[in-house]
Amino acid sequence: GIELRVQIAEQPVYVRLERSSAEQIVMNLVKNARDALVGGGRVTLTLALEPAATGADAAAPSARLTVADTGVGMDAATREKAFEPFFTTKERGEGDGLGLSTVYSVVAAAGGTVDVESALGEGTTITVVLPCLGG
């Protein structure tokens, strides 16, 4: 009952991140998205290269990873706590509350950002942006 869509950039995307850390980010985000799909739905994983900005505030190219689901979504109070260590909405014994906090820590250590967009009944989109190598 779960559809997984994967959309990967045609050109290679290089970031300064250990392979195991990249896998940890993807697995935690996809697992949380899957868990939000009560009764089925869709998870879409997208990896894209964001070109460098131009002008005085020019930014280096970046990699943008999004994991979006059509699940139950989060209210504002849950979104605010989503990246806190040990915060979980799961039943006791079903989750340790470390998935999103681990994602946040790994991404921050690599110089990136994590953002969450969600509303009850409308699903959730987590966006990770990491600077590309050479940028």
Backbone torsions as a table, in degrees:
resi	resn	phi	psi	omega
1	GLY	NA	7.0	179.4
2	ILE	-119.0	127.6	176.4
3	GLU	-99.8	131.0	176.6
4	LEU	-111.2	122.5	175.5
5	ARG	-112.1	134.9	180.0
6	VAL	-127.1	125.2	178.8
7	GLN	-125.7	110.5	-175.1
8	ILE	-111.2	139.9	177.7
9	ALA	-54.4	142.3	179.0
10	GLU	-69.4	-36.3	-180.0
11	GLN	-91.0	151.6	178.3
12	PRO	-61.7	145.1	178.0
13	VAL	-121.8	118.9	-176.7
14	TYR	-114.8	127.0	176.4
15	VAL	-131.6	158.9	179.3
16	ARG	-87.2	93.3	-176.3
17	LEU	-158.1	134.1	175.3
18	GLU	-61.8	145.8	179.2
19	ARG	-55.6	-43.2	-178.7
20	SER	-64.1	-34.1	177.7
21	SER	-69.1	-40.4	177.2
22	ALA	-63.1	-43.8	178.1
23	GLU	-62.8	-39.9	179.3
24	GLN	-62.1	-42.4	178.1
25	ILE	-60.5	-53.5	-176.5
26	VAL	-62.0	-47.3	-177.3
27	MET	-63.8	-42.5	179.2
28	ASN	-64.0	-43.0	-179.1
29	LEU	-67.4	-42.9	-179.5
30	VAL	-68.7	-39.0	178.5
31	LYS	-63.2	-45.2	178.1
32	ASN	-62.7	-40.5	178.4
33	ALA	-62.5	-44.4	178.1
34	ARG	-59.2	-44.2	-178.4
35	ASP	-64.9	-23.7	-180.0
36	ALA	-80.9	-9.7	-176.4
37	LEU	-91.6	79.1	177.7
38	VAL	-74.0	114.3	179.8
39	GLY	83.7	12.0	176.8
40	GLY	102.9	173.9	-178.8
41	GLY	151.6	-155.5	-175.3
42	ARG	-130.9	140.8	171.1
43	VAL	-118.7	129.0	178.5
44	THR	-120.2	121.6	177.8
45	LEU	-108.4	124.5	-178.4
46	THR	-127.9	133.0	173.6
47	LEU	-122.2	122.8	-177.8
48	ALA	-135.6	154.0	174.2
49	LEU	-96.9	122.6	176.8
50	GLU	-93.3	120.2	-178.6
51	PRO	-64.3	159.4	178.1
52	ALA	-64.9	142.4	175.5
53	ALA	-76.3	161.9	177.3
54	THR	-118.5	163.2	178.0
55	GLY	101.1	-170.3	-174.9
56	ALA	-62.6	-34.3	-179.0
57	ASP	-99.5	34.8	-175.2
58	ALA	-58.4	133.1	176.7
59	ALA	-112.3	152.2	178.0
60	ALA	-70.0	162.3	174.8
61	PRO	-59.4	153.4	179.3
62	SER	-138.9	159.1	175.0
63	ALA	-99.1	133.2	179.9
64	ARG	-118.8	115.5	175.9
65	LEU	-108.5	124.5	174.8
66	THR	-122.4	140.3	172.4
67	VAL	-124.8	114.3	-176.9
68	ALA	-118.1	141.7	176.5
69	ASP	-130.3	162.0	177.7
70	THR	-103.4	30.4	-174.4
71	GLY	-81.2	-156.6	-172.0
72	VAL	-71.4	-21.9	179.8
73	GLY	76.1	178.7	-178.0
74	MET	-129.8	146.8	171.7
75	ASP	-82.8	174.8	-176.0
76	ALA	-60.6	-41.3	-178.8
77	ALA	-63.7	-39.3	178.6
78	THR	-69.6	-42.5	178.1
79	ARG	-57.9	-40.9	-178.5
80	GLU	-63.0	-31.0	-177.1
81	LYS	-100.7	-3.6	-169.9
82	ALA	-53.6	-33.6	-176.2
83	PHE	-98.8	4.9	178.5
84	GLU	-75.5	136.7	177.5
85	PRO	-59.2	137.8	176.5
86	PHE	72.3	2.8	174.6
87	PHE	-80.6	127.8	178.2
88	THR	-145.7	150.3	174.1
89	THR	-103.1	1.2	-177.5
90	LYS	-83.5	160.0	176.9
91	GLU	-65.0	154.6	178.9
92	ARG	-53.1	131.5	179.8
93	GLY	86.0	-4.6	-178.5
94	GLU	-103.7	-10.7	179.4
95	GLY	-166.1	146.7	-176.8
96	ASP	-99.5	-6.2	179.1
97	GLY	75.7	21.1	-179.0
98	LEU	-108.2	-8.7	-176.3
99	GLY	-59.7	-59.1	-177.1
100	LEU	-71.9	-31.6	177.5
101	SER	-68.5	-33.8	175.8
102	THR	-66.4	-44.9	177.0
103	VAL	-56.0	-49.0	-178.6
104	TYR	-58.8	-46.3	-178.5
105	SER	-63.5	-45.2	-178.8
106	VAL	-64.6	-44.0	-179.0
107	VAL	-66.3	-44.4	179.4
108	ALA	-61.7	-41.7	179.6
109	ALA	-63.4	-26.9	179.1
110	ALA	-90.0	5.2	178.2
111	GLY	84.4	17.6	-177.4
112	GLY	-107.4	-173.2	179.7
113	THR	-132.3	157.2	175.7
114	VAL	-130.1	136.1	179.4
115	ASP	-132.8	147.3	177.4
116	VAL	-124.6	133.6	172.2
117	GLU	-123.8	128.1	-177.3
118	SER	-163.7	151.9	173.2
119	ALA	-148.5	146.8	179.7
120	LEU	-55.2	131.3	178.5
121	GLY	77.2	-1.1	-176.7
122	GLU	-119.3	4.5	178.4
123	GLY	85.3	-176.8	-175.3
124	THR	-138.3	143.1	172.1
125	THR	-127.4	121.8	174.6
126	ILE	-105.9	129.5	179.8
127	THR	-119.2	124.7	176.7
128	VAL	-110.9	128.8	177.1
129	VAL	-120.9	125.1	179.9
130	LEU	-124.6	140.5	176.1
131	PRO	-66.8	141.6	178.1
132	CYS	-81.1	154.2	175.0
133	LEU	-63.0	144.5	179.4
134	GLY	84.3	-0.2	-176.5
135	GLY	-103.3	NA	NA
